[in-house]
């Protein structure tokens, strides 16, 4: 059975980091299943889900990454998944929704929305924010399977939260979001 690891890397951004990291993984016989990467304030952050042969250790992966020639040191964290954790790794649940939030920038927007979700037992699967010209935008992927209220009540509560906070909030099923926002490369 293959060994599954989650690898997290942070470094001052420059061209070639992704090629370097994935090259080191490839040379170890690793297979990248998922990769998520972004640049914030000039720093690249990347998290990868990688499978390796059972004999590959976290130390092997760390050594391979540390041998990449770079001016900036990589900050690396590696988590080896247990069989129980692997069994939990599934596709997004059917009750996955996308929540978009927009409004004038001010402190506490992320906290307010994440607290709103927490209070209703809504799990945030993914979250991205941007600030441009004093306009704050958030996009969240939410798992509603354990939500403590009905979808109808949740929508009403979101409307109240939007009204009281001065934010524009919209929620739609993940399937609808995917279809309406898919970029086709032809």
Secondary structure, DSSP 8 states (H G I E B T S, - for coil): --EEEEEEEEEE--TTHHHHHHHHHHHTT-EEEEEEEEEETTEEEEEEEEEE-TT--HHHHHHHHHTS--SS--EEEEEE--HHHHHH--S--TTEEEEEEEEE--TTHHHHHHHHHHHTT-EEEEEEEEEETTEEEEEEEEE-TT-SS-HHHHHHHHHHHHHHHT-EEEEEEHHHHHHHH-----
